[in-house]
């Protein structure tokens, strides 16, 4: 995007509070297109249901620029658990309700909510073990301290390919190119199961449409550039270009979908 826009692009990481700190910084910025944010599924789909109040509204606080990508999840178990399929896992979980453990990158993260959806769809019950990030969660899967997790491909593809975890199914509508022999969860008995992390770009509300359109065009051009697309795909990230309007509509659909899961699980981060 920098090359296409002709402007310097400075990355200013503002982590914390499930992207709320970053969102606050964005909406406090001038609506001139010079400050944008990578908003994700947490920012736009989960937080409105996880928190009783937010400093932003997904309908009115942002100008939607476009979508960036989707990060597929793979349901994995530790190698010593003794299951080789989703049906094996479900049977084991139902024979030992509340005994098996699953790791996540933290409360309210996509990893956590994907496992809540899995439990709701399969009638199983696992014990949640939240970590401060995906890396320490994965390390305890590898070390055998925790039984399973929804592992994102960018963080775990090398361990998946090396056989360090047992892959049971991909939580996507179709198989992914980097793991062509791993079935989708829908193929192995969990119909219509889709769960992944996603990202896009937003600007402050009121950003002039011409400016949004320019950013949108630069983003979509960058995502189809072979070096960018190739690098993302090598990491297990699926580039998903959308216009700003398409991304806004998609975010609203995802919000409604995950609101149902969050309410059914009784999750609150207040």
C-alpha positions, 0 to 999 in steps of 0.5 A: 500500500505504501508503494501505491499511495506514495506515503510513508506508512508507520506501524504503531502497535497499541495492544491491549483490552481486546483491541479496544485501546487501538480502537480508542486511538483510532476514533480520536484521530482526525478523519483524514485517512492518514490514520487507519487501523487493522480491526479484527473479528474481536474488534468488530464481531466479538467485543459488542457482545463480550462487553456491556459497554464499549467506547465505539460502535461498529455501526457508526464509529468507523469508515470501513476500508476493506478486508485483509484476510482470514486465518483458518483454525485447525482442531488439534490434540496433543499427540498422547491423547489417543484420538485420531478423529473428531468422532473419537474426540467426541466419544472420549469427551462424552465419556469423561465430561468436564475432564478434557482441557482445551487451550486458548489465546485468552478469554474472548479470543477467536480460539476460545469462541471457536471451541465454545461453538464446537462444544455447543454443536457437539454436546461436549464439555471441556475445561477452558485453560486460557493463556496470554497469547497463542504461543504459550497455549501451543507450547503446553499442547506440545508439552502435553499439559493441555489436551486440545485447542483450535490452533490458528494456521499462521501460529502453528503450521510448522508444528502441524506439518512436522506432526507435533500435533494431531490434526482432526479437522479444519474449521473452514467451509473447504479444505486449505491448500497447505493441508490438503489431506486434512478434512474440514470439520463439516466433512467429519461430522460437525455440519456447517462448522466455520470458525476463523480469525479475520482482519480488515482495515477501518478509518475514523467515521467521517473519512471522506468517501474519496479518501476511503476509496483510494485506501480501498483500491490500494489495499485490494491491489496489495493483496493480489500482488504476487509477493504479498499474496505468496507470503501470506499464503505461505504462513497459512493466511488466506487473503480475502479482498473485499470492498469497504461496503462488503467488509462492513456488511460482512462484519455485521453478519459476523457480529450477529453470528457470534452474538448467539454463541457468546450469549449461549456460553454466558461469556462476559469480559466486564 
